Amino acid sequence: MFDKTFSVDRDRIRPLWFSVQIPGDIPPGDYTGTVTVAPTDLAERAVTLSLKVVEEVVQDAGDGEPRKHSRLRWLDSKITLDDLPCAPFVLIEVDGNRVSFRRRAFLLRDVPKYFDP
């Protein structure tokens, strides 16, 4: 069961993207399920979804093919909520006109007055 709440202004349309992660050991075949949409002050509505599972297993969950929008599964990720970069990215440190990362440091010359790290 998955429960997602979000707002849509009256007379507006807002897309709701979701994905289905299918374990590699699921037998090929046709599967159906429902998604229930329950707006405030309106009757809920069940929408039937159909899914065809094929023999081929996508090894990287499709992340190697961004045109298929597989990375949308990351939209609700809690990663980087702590303001630290996630791997393989590193923290960049700024001290006045000195910028450093990965044991390297650079001095910025002629730093504009509006630059305030």
Secondary structure, DSSP 8 states (H G I E B T S, - for coil): ---------TT------------TTS-SEEEEEEEEE--TTS--EEEEEEEEE-S---TTTTTT-GGGTGGGGGTT--TTTTS---TT----EEETTEEEETTEEEE-SS--TT---
